[in-house]
Amino acid sequence: MDVYSSVISSNAKSKEEVIFGKRIALRRSNASDVHIIRISRSSHSGCTLVNRKYAHNNSTYAQVYLSRNVRQLEGTLCSFYICAIDTKNENRLAVARIDVNVRFEPIESPKFDALRYFARITELPPHFVLFRVSAR
């Protein structure tokens, strides 16, 4: 059984493709109509499996996309089993496991040039709303 594993950044956004070391596809198959499906449920279900076809030889491969923004800092985002099925003959051709892990990457906070920022409005029409904001 093949295992496809990938590590993504903790600041990855929804609908980004998860890149693996090798493409999720059958290496050798005589089947004409192959469909790759998920056969187990992910514990966190943060990933979506999408079937694609090569244009030159009409063979099938799969891509994994993030279905939501990554909320956790480290650990396993999703781990599930997939299966390649020949839909014409209704045979199972192969089974593989997909593992997507998260690596924490800190996000720098914004830097301010001055210690204090002031804005002064001399005339304020009565129908405007005024918000006061102070950064420390």
Summary of the structure (lengths in Angstrom):
residues: 136
radius of gyration: 24.2
end to end distance: 55.5
largest distance: 79.6
contacts: 306
relative contact order: 0.27
helix: 0%
strand: 41%
